[in-house]
């Protein structure tokens, strides 16, 4: 079975396609922006990467969301809920974690079918 990589860098790829499954690297927004703005940017990046992989948000299988602080859960969810395909929501987990820099408040990782 073939493996295709999108956005290959020295440390990681932004997306990996194996068979009919698309795995995205953790996506972050613009450091220092609000939770809402970071989430909007992240979801836009996810849409772009899924499109490059031949998929879309209706084919999401799983999402893992990391928040710098769980107090931002409702703010992030307001953006997520407006974006997600209501007929095809993925499985999802959300937790609190220190992110790559203190200016990031949200990181989202998804897996999708092709």
ROVEX-65315 format. One record per residue (C-alpha): residue number from 0; residue in three letters; x, y, z. Coordinates in steps of 0.02 Angstrom, whole numbers, always signed. Example, Ala and Ser with C-alpha at 12.3 -4.5 7.8 and 13.67 -1.06 7.14 Angstrom:
! residues 2
(0,'Ala',(+615,-225,+390))
(1,'Ser',(+684,-53,+357))
***
This chain:
! residues 114
(0,'Unk',(+0,+0,+0))
(1,'Unk',(+69,+170,-47))
(2,'Unk',(+106,+315,+68))
(3,'Unk',(+91,+495,+7))
(4,'Unk',(+155,+644,+105))
(5,'Unk',(+98,+826,+91))
(6,'Unk',(+196,+975,+157))
(7,'Unk',(+353,+876,+192))
(8,'Unk',(+479,+961,+306))
(9,'Unk',(+637,+904,+392))
(10,'Unk',(+544,+862,+553))
(11,'Unk',(+372,+809,+493))
(12,'Unk',(+242,+809,+355))
(13,'Unk',(+84,+913,+368))
(14,'Unk',(-19,+765,+305))
(15,'Unk',(+10,+582,+269))
(16,'Unk',(-106,+477,+162))
(17,'Unk',(-99,+289,+189))
(18,'Unk',(-226,+191,+91))
(19,'Unk',(-390,+284,+111))
(20,'Unk',(-344,+368,+275))
(21,'Unk',(-277,+545,+294))
(22,'Unk',(-177,+591,+449))
(23,'Unk',(-144,+775,+483))
(24,'Unk',(-8,+846,+594))
(25,'Unk',(-62,+956,+737))
(26,'Unk',(-118,+1124,+668))
(27,'Unk',(-97,+1289,+760))
(28,'Unk',(-155,+1464,+724))
(29,'Unk',(-66,+1631,+739))
(30,'Unk',(+27,+1643,+904))
(31,'Unk',(-42,+1777,+1018))
(32,'Unk',(-212,+1790,+933))
(33,'Unk',(-374,+1751,+1027))
(34,'Unk',(-437,+1574,+1050))
(35,'Unk',(-573,+1612,+922))
(36,'Unk',(-450,+1678,+793))
(37,'Unk',(-328,+1535,+820))
(38,'Unk',(-466,+1405,+803))
(39,'Unk',(-531,+1487,+643))
(40,'Unk',(-357,+1485,+565))
(41,'Unk',(-329,+1304,+618))
(42,'Unk',(-493,+1245,+543))
(43,'Unk',(-452,+1336,+381))
(44,'Unk',(-283,+1248,+374))
(45,'Unk',(-369,+1081,+406))
(46,'Unk',(-491,+1113,+262))
(47,'Unk',(-348,+1157,+145))
(48,'Unk',(-245,+1003,+191))
(49,'Unk',(-395,+887,+178))
(50,'Unk',(-434,+957,+5))
(51,'Unk',(-254,+928,-51))
(52,'Unk',(-272,+749,+11))
(53,'Unk',(-437,+722,-81))
(54,'Unk',(-546,+731,+74))
(55,'Unk',(-654,+856,+168))
(56,'Unk',(-725,+888,+341))
(57,'Unk',(-876,+775,+309))
(58,'Unk',(-753,+630,+309))
(59,'Unk',(-671,+667,+476))
(60,'Unk',(-650,+512,+582))
(61,'Unk',(-564,+579,+736))
(62,'Unk',(-510,+745,+810))
(63,'Unk',(-394,+778,+955))
(64,'Unk',(-397,+955,+1024))
(65,'Unk',(-269,+1025,+1144))
(66,'Unk',(-306,+1185,+1239))
(67,'Unk',(-179,+1283,+1338))
(68,'Unk',(-315,+1309,+1468))
(69,'Unk',(-482,+1220,+1483))
(70,'Unk',(-562,+1387,+1525))
(71,'Unk',(-557,+1415,+1336))
(72,'Unk',(-664,+1261,+1301))
(73,'Unk',(-827,+1356,+1267))
(74,'Unk',(-741,+1487,+1157))
(75,'Unk',(-656,+1353,+1051))
(76,'Unk',(-817,+1250,+1042))
(77,'Unk',(-915,+1400,+975))
(78,'Unk',(-800,+1402,+823))
(79,'Unk',(-791,+1212,+808))
(80,'Unk',(-981,+1191,+819))
(81,'Unk',(-1009,+1320,+681))
(82,'Unk',(-879,+1234,+569))
(83,'Unk',(-908,+1048,+592))
(84,'Unk',(-1022,+952,+473))
(85,'Unk',(-1171,+920,+590))
(86,'Unk',(-1220,+763,+494))
(87,'Unk',(-1045,+687,+506))
(88,'Unk',(-961,+733,+670))
(89,'Unk',(-800,+638,+709))
(90,'Unk',(-753,+556,+871))
(91,'Unk',(-665,+688,+975))
(92,'Unk',(-558,+714,+1128))
(93,'Unk',(-509,+879,+1206))
(94,'Unk',(-381,+905,+1342))
(95,'Unk',(-268,+1033,+1421))
(96,'Unk',(-83,+1036,+1378))
(97,'Unk',(+67,+1151,+1371))
(98,'Unk',(+86,+1190,+1186))
(99,'Unk',(+245,+1228,+1085))
(100,'Unk',(+244,+1410,+1140))
(101,'Unk',(+140,+1499,+1273))
(102,'Unk',(+63,+1608,+1136))
(103,'Unk',(-27,+1458,+1060))
(104,'Unk',(-192,+1422,+1145))
(105,'Unk',(-263,+1285,+1031))
(106,'Unk',(-192,+1140,+930))
(107,'Unk',(-301,+1021,+830))
(108,'Unk',(-253,+852,+754))
(109,'Unk',(-372,+757,+640))
(110,'Unk',(-386,+593,+548))
(111,'Unk',(-503,+578,+399))
(112,'Unk',(-558,+454,+267))
(113,'Unk',(-510,+494,+89))
***
